[in-house]
Amino acid sequence: MGSKPPDVLLDDDPTLADALATVLERAEQGDGTVTWADVSDALTSDEWARLLRTGLLVAAGDAFVVDDPLAVRAALDEHDADADSAWSLADKAAGVCALTLMAGYQVSAIRDAVASSVDLVLGPLQAVLPFPAVVGLLAIATAVVSTVIQRRLGDRDRMQRHQDRLQRVGERLEAARERGDDEAVHRLQQQQRNLLGDQLGLLPAMLRPMAWTMLVVVPAFLWVSWLVVAPAQAIAPTATVFPMLGRVVWTARVFGPVQAWTLWYVGWSLVTGLSTRRLLDRRSSTA
């Protein structure tokens, strides 16, 4: 082990994190060793030299190995969690507003206040379009905005790296069991448990984009629910005639507390969200 533990070294020099993560990744992809030629496309010579000086890389013949890779991986994951879990002041304000808006599902005063405000903007649209068209367009718009926010604020790359690590450890664990290497099985099981525990550190990063998407989705949902329960105020039709289905009452409960308009909204939202994600994935792959 180097003169200092990996977590202390990263605290002293956080800029080493990316270089150390790359070296560990390349070592794990091979036989556990790494050379300058293996990482020269991703690291500078100065970063390589700094890693050697820390003692985190130990000479093994003509190559190097990461000294105590489990401790290094734990330090890297903790470093990533600390960086991603910190919410800015704007993020915290968005979270508080989202929670307040969500209270509108239970508190009619909040729902009416939010819906009345949204109605100032969307009321003219509802006045000229059929109710199902309004709900469908609103679901499409909120799904597109939510998907874009998730892509911009979410760390999909980190999630994918974490899943890749779990998969590789699982494959190595299975191979160790097949060859009867009890020592390797014990070591890999501990590494697997550490990775599973690190998933908790991803929770703040997952909740951050959710807080912002709720600022779009919840007001829209509250407005539609206000329309269907307060037609005297909002002048929304309570039923629509569909081909083959006949007259559909929007406030009718389909199953449990779920009403017909909710299924209509969620259906459009799911289809739009899936289509938007596929489009964004296609654009990313061709970029």
ZAMARGU-4260 file (C-alpha; in steps of 0.2 Angstrom, whole numbers, plus 5000, padded with zeros to 4 digits):
<rodrens>
0) 5000/5000/5000 | 5006/5018/4996 | 5011/5030/5010 | 4994/5036/5012 | 4977/5027/5010
5) 4968/5030/4993 | 4954/5040/5000 | 4967/5052/5009 | 4976/5053/4992 | 4961/5058/4983
10) 4956/5071/4996 | 4973/5078/4995 | 4973/5078/4975 | 4955/5076/4968 | 4962/5078/4951
15) 4969/5061/4952 | 4952/5052/4952 | 4949/5051/4934 | 4967/5045/4930 | 4966/5032/4944
20) 4949/5026/4938 | 4956/5024/4921 | 4971/5014/4926 | 4960/5003/4937 | 4947/5000/4923
25) 4961/4995/4911 | 4969/4983/4924 | 4952/4975/4927 | 4949/4973/4909 | 4965/4963/4907
30) 4975/4951/4918 | 4976/4964/4933 | 4992/4972/4926 | 4994/4989/4917 | 5007/4998/4908
35) 5010/5015/4901 | 5005/5009/4884 | 4989/5003/4890 | 4983/5020/4896 | 4993/5033/4886
40) 4978/5037/4876 | 4968/5043/4891 | 4982/5049/4903 | 4995/5062/4902 | 5013/5057/4906
45) 5012/5069/4921 | 4996/5060/4928 | 5005/5043/4926 | 5021/5049/4935 | 5010/5056/4949
50) 5001/5039/4951 | 5018/5031/4952 | 5024/5043/4965 | 5009/5040/4976 | 5013/5021/4978
55) 4996/5016/4972 | 5004/5007/4957 | 5017/4994/4961 | 5029/4986/4949 | 5026/4968/4944
60) 5039/4964/4932 | 5038/4974/4916 | 5020/4980/4921 | 5012/4988/4936 | 4997/4982/4947
65) 4985/4993/4957 | 4990/4991/4976 | 4974/4985/4985 | 4961/4988/4971 | 4947/4985/4983
70) 4952/5000/4993 | 4955/5010/4978 | 4938/5006/4971 | 4930/5011/4987 | 4939/5027/4987
75) 4934/5031/4969 | 4916/5027/4973 | 4916/5038/4988 | 4924/5052/4979 | 4910/5050/4965
80) 4896/5050/4978 | 4903/5065/4987 | 4904/5074/4970 | 4886/5069/4964 | 4877/5070/4980
85) 4880/5088/4983 | 4864/5098/4978 | 4866/5116/4973 | 4855/5129/4981 | 4844/5129/4965
90) 4842/5110/4966 | 4837/5111/4984 | 4824/5125/4980 | 4817/5114/4966 | 4816/5100/4978
95) 4806/5110/4991 | 4794/5117/4977 | 4792/5099/4970 | 4787/5093/4987 | 4775/5107/4990
100) 4767/5104/4973 | 4765/5086/4976 | 4755/5090/4992 | 4742/5097/4980 | 4737/5079/4977
105) 4730/5078/4995 | 4727/5097/4999 | 4713/5104/4988 | 4719/5122/4992 | 4736/5119/4984
110) 4728/5110/4970 | 4716/5124/4966 | 4729/5137/4968 | 4741/5129/4956 | 4728/5123/4943
115) 4720/5141/4943 | 4738/5148/4939 | 4741/5135/4925 | 4723/5138/4918 | 4728/5156/4914
120) 4741/5149/4902 | 4732/5133/4896 | 4714/5138/4897 | 4713/5146/4880 | 4720/5130/4873
125) 4707/5119/4882 | 4693/5131/4875 | 4697/5127/4857 | 4703/5109/4857 | 4694/5093/4862
130) 4698/5087/4880 | 4707/5071/4875 | 4718/5081/4863 | 4722/5093/4877 | 4727/5079/4889
135) 4737/5070/4875 | 4746/5086/4870 | 4750/5090/4888 | 4756/5072/4891 | 4768/5073/4876
140) 4775/5090/4881 | 4778/5085/4899 | 4786/5068/4893 | 4798/5077/4881 | 4803/5090/4894
145) 4805/5077/4908 | 4816/5066/4897 | 4827/5080/4891 | 4829/5085/4910 | 4834/5067/4915
150) 4847/5066/4901 | 4855/5083/4905 | 4855/5081/4924 | 4856/5062/4926 | 4873/5053/4926
155) 4869/5039/4914 | 4888/5035/4911 | 4891/5033/4929 | 4876/5021/4931 | 4882/5011/4916
160) 4900/5010/4923 | 4893/5004/4939 | 4882/4991/4931 | 4897/4985/4920 | 4908/4983/4936
165) 4895/4973/4944 | 4893/4962/4928 | 4912/4959/4927 | 4914/4955/4946 | 4899/4943/4944
170) 4908/4934/4929 | 4924/4933/4938 | 4916/4927/4954 | 4907/4913/4944 | 4924/4908/4936
175) 4932/4908/4953 | 4919/4896/4959 | 4921/4884/4944 | 4939/4883/4947 | 4937/4881/4966
180) 4948/4896/4970 | 4941/4900/4988 | 4952/4914/4991 | 4947/4923/4975 | 4928/4919/4979
185) 4930/4927/4996 | 4938/4943/4988 | 4926/4945/4974 | 4911/4942/4985 | 4917/4956/4996
190) 4920/4967/4981 | 4902/4963/4975 | 4895/4968/4992 | 4904/4984/4991 | 4897/4988/4974
195) 4880/4984/4979 | 4881/4995/4994 | 4888/5009/4983 | 4872/5009/4974 | 4865/5019/4989
200) 4877/5033/4984 | 4869/5035/4967 | 4852/5039/4975 | 4855/5058/4977 | 4861/5059/4959
205) 4845/5050/4954 | 4833/5061/4964 | 4841/5077/4958 | 4833/5077/4940 | 4817/5070/4947
210) 4815/5086/4958 | 4816/5096/4942 | 4804/5085/4932 | 4791/5086/4945 | 4791/5105/4943
215) 4784/5102/4925 | 4774/5086/4928 | 4765/5089/4944 | 4757/5106/4939 | 4751/5098/4923
220) 4743/5084/4932 | 4735/5095/4945 | 4727/5106/4931 | 4719/5091/4922 | 4713/5084/4938
225) 4705/5101/4942 | 4697/5101/4925 | 4688/5085/4927 | 4682/5088/4945 | 4677/5106/4943
230) 4669/5107/4925 | 4658/5122/4931 | 4674/5132/4933 | 4685/5125/4920 | 4671/5121/4907
235) 4679/5104/4903 | 4668/5090/4895 | 4665/5076/4907 | 4664/5063/4893 | 4670/5059/4875
240) 4663/5048/4862 | 4676/5036/4855 | 4675/5025/4839 | 4670/5007/4845 | 4672/5012/4863
245) 4657/5023/4863 | 4654/5036/4877 | 4669/5037/4889 | 4666/5046/4906 | 4683/5054/4910
250) 4680/5053/4929 | 4675/5034/4928 | 4687/5023/4938 | 4695/5010/4928 | 4703/5001/4942
255) 4705/5006/4960 | 4706/5025/4961 | 4713/5026/4943 | 4702/5036/4932 | 4700/5035/4913
260) 4708/5052/4910 | 4723/5046/4920 | 4726/5031/4909 | 4724/5042/4893 | 4738/5054/4900
265) 4749/5040/4906 | 4748/5031/4890 | 4753/5046/4879 | 4767/5050/4892 | 4774/5033/4891
270) 4774/5031/4872 | 4782/5049/4870 | 4795/5046/4884 | 4800/5030/4875 | 4801/5038/4858
275) 4811/5053/4864 | 4824/5042/4873 | 4826/5032/4857 | 4828/5047/4847 | 4841/5055/4859
280) 4850/5038/4860 | 4851/5038/4841 | 4857/5056/4840 | 4871/5052/4853 | 4877/5036/4844
285) 4879/5046/4828 | 4886/5061/4835
</rodrens>
